[in-house]
Amino acid sequence: MGLSTHVLDTMHGTPAAGMSVSLYTTQGEAATLVKSFVLNADGRNPDGPLYDNASLEKGTYRLVFDVAGYFKARGVTLPEPTFLNRVALDFGVAHTDQHYHVPLLVSPWSYSTYRGS
């Protein structure tokens, strides 16, 4: 299945539909943009996996979630500067034959992630 993501808005108890996300490959401090996308109505990456197992490579990656932009678009009044602007998750892929699912649970003030199934 490759690589996928899913975001849940814990403030509203809903999927984070419409949140902007960017995927990068990383090497040390250098990051190369692979793609940017907007989460679908279920808060998931649209159009299937970000990488399928055939194209997923062993290495390090970064997902960047536009948390402040999403909550502002939902009409949430946030302080300036916002507590969370963008959330960047750096993670490694060691086994390209496995599925790497990177969920994010997020509010304007906190987030949590884990390796999902």
Secondary structure, DSSP 4 states (H G I P E B T S, - for coil): --EEEEEEETTTTEE-TT-EEEEEEEETTEEEEEEEEE--TTSB-SSS-SB-TTT--SEEEEEEEEHHHHHHHTT----SS-S-SEEEEEEEE--TTS-EEEEEEE-SS-EEE--B-
